[in-house]
């Protein structure tokens, strides 16, 4: 039982598709459990903001469709922020508080495309935004430790500091919103007014508010609250993932050459892109993509994930035949799945290139393979392991439908409302640009028996020697959720993660850590230590 929650039915991997892939809100409640998770009535307060969350349409549609337009601004802001927070000294080592610095870098990059300059560099706004974001999750954890009947008394008291931080955030951004609304109004009245409508999140949120035809939705403070809510959703998870990725990377053995591989790839891809990061260039960072995905597997954020509650009056029936009545709370055993040896060979080993098709992990000894070595052997190991996993998840007592991965993806696509641009994470690598070369390994021939092997519950790496993308939606990788309610901002977040880590490996040396700082465990959640420090020094002449 999870502290502060009702008794929870934990689903095996074989039933995840049956629940999460395409069931509507009328059958499986998503938002109610998400609001419970952050104790929204106390941390967000305004019910209209969290219950009527039409501002999320901006993430699902405009942000994802505009990634190509946003990349240059993101890259520019990340470069400027790194110089400020990590320094430019090429001779002396500097100690930085990793979590604090990454929160600021991610907040600045996000707000560069949310509200633009100069607000995205307003240190006071960023400080209070950081404090409010942290308070939401901290306060929710505290409130959930109290019995339900006492929360109406405890909640308002615990969130007093958070309420103040929210007000201070609004104080910084409301004047920007008022100015924007004035310009919009003037442009509508006078077409000759010399002002071009910005392509930023603030503008898109305003347009979503206009669509409601409700005058109160156009109030500057309410627009500000929706904008801040988007920041809370984006900043903490992205900064946390990057923090884990950096700690995993620099606590690995330097002789493995992981950092060198990522630096070489980043330098090469950026040179091929004529020194400018683009959406297409980022999609060619195959090793980087894999390293982030592996960190999300290895250092995942929780033991359980994807809370849901059955809302169908008659309950639901899973593919396995199990009937779940209305009102039952569900979750997935994310950590157990991510560390299941029948799915991931040698799961306790951090292998940043596990998902590139040239994984270094063996299925038994845990020995390290050099880059590109033992690919055929590793593929065979993975294939045998995946057959074992398939058998495990296809038994009579826990049966799953036999569908291959491509059909599985097609099913998701047909049953969700994801915009076309957002389905980029589901495309086949062969459909990418002509110079996309994920591996020098020739794709091994498959027998008819192998082609018919059920693969619903296995990661799609190694067997075909092709990479599996960070944003890919799967039963056995739950870092971004699953199904139609998978994280809608994962494509934007993936761009930020790649840009931040690419800049770090290209422009800074980081002292190797003898031991990785332990994750902080808060009830069912695992987060990177907020006191972790690294020592950095600016590099010379690397590109």
Secondary structure, 3 states (H helix, E strand, C coil): CCCCCCCEEEECHHHHHHHHCCCCCCCEECHHHHHHHCCHHHHCCCHHHHHCCCCHHHHHHHHHHCHHHHHHHHHHHHHHHHHHHCCCCCCCCEEEEHHHHHHHHHHHHHHHHHCCCCHHHCHHHHHHHHHHHHHHHHHHHHHHCCCHHHHHHHHHHHCHHHHHHHHHHHHHHHHHHHHHHHHHHHHHHCCCCCCCCCCCHHHHHHHHHHHCCCHHHHCHHHHHHHHHHHHHHHHHHHHHHHHHHHHHHHCCCHHHCHHHHHHHHHHHHHHHCCCCCCHHHHHCCHHHHHHHHHHHHHCCCECCEEEEEECCCCCEECCCCCEECCCCEEEECHHHHHCCCCCCCCCCCCCCCCCCCCCCCCCCCCCCCCCCCCHHHHHHHHHHHHHHHHHHCCCHHHCCCCCCHHHHHHHHHHHCCCCHHHHHHHCCHHHCCCCCCCCCCCCCCCCHHHHCCCCCCCCCCCCCCCCCCCCCCCCCCCCCCCHHHCCCCHHHHHHHHHHHHHHHHHHEEECCCCCCCCCEEECCEEECCCCCEEEEEECCCCC
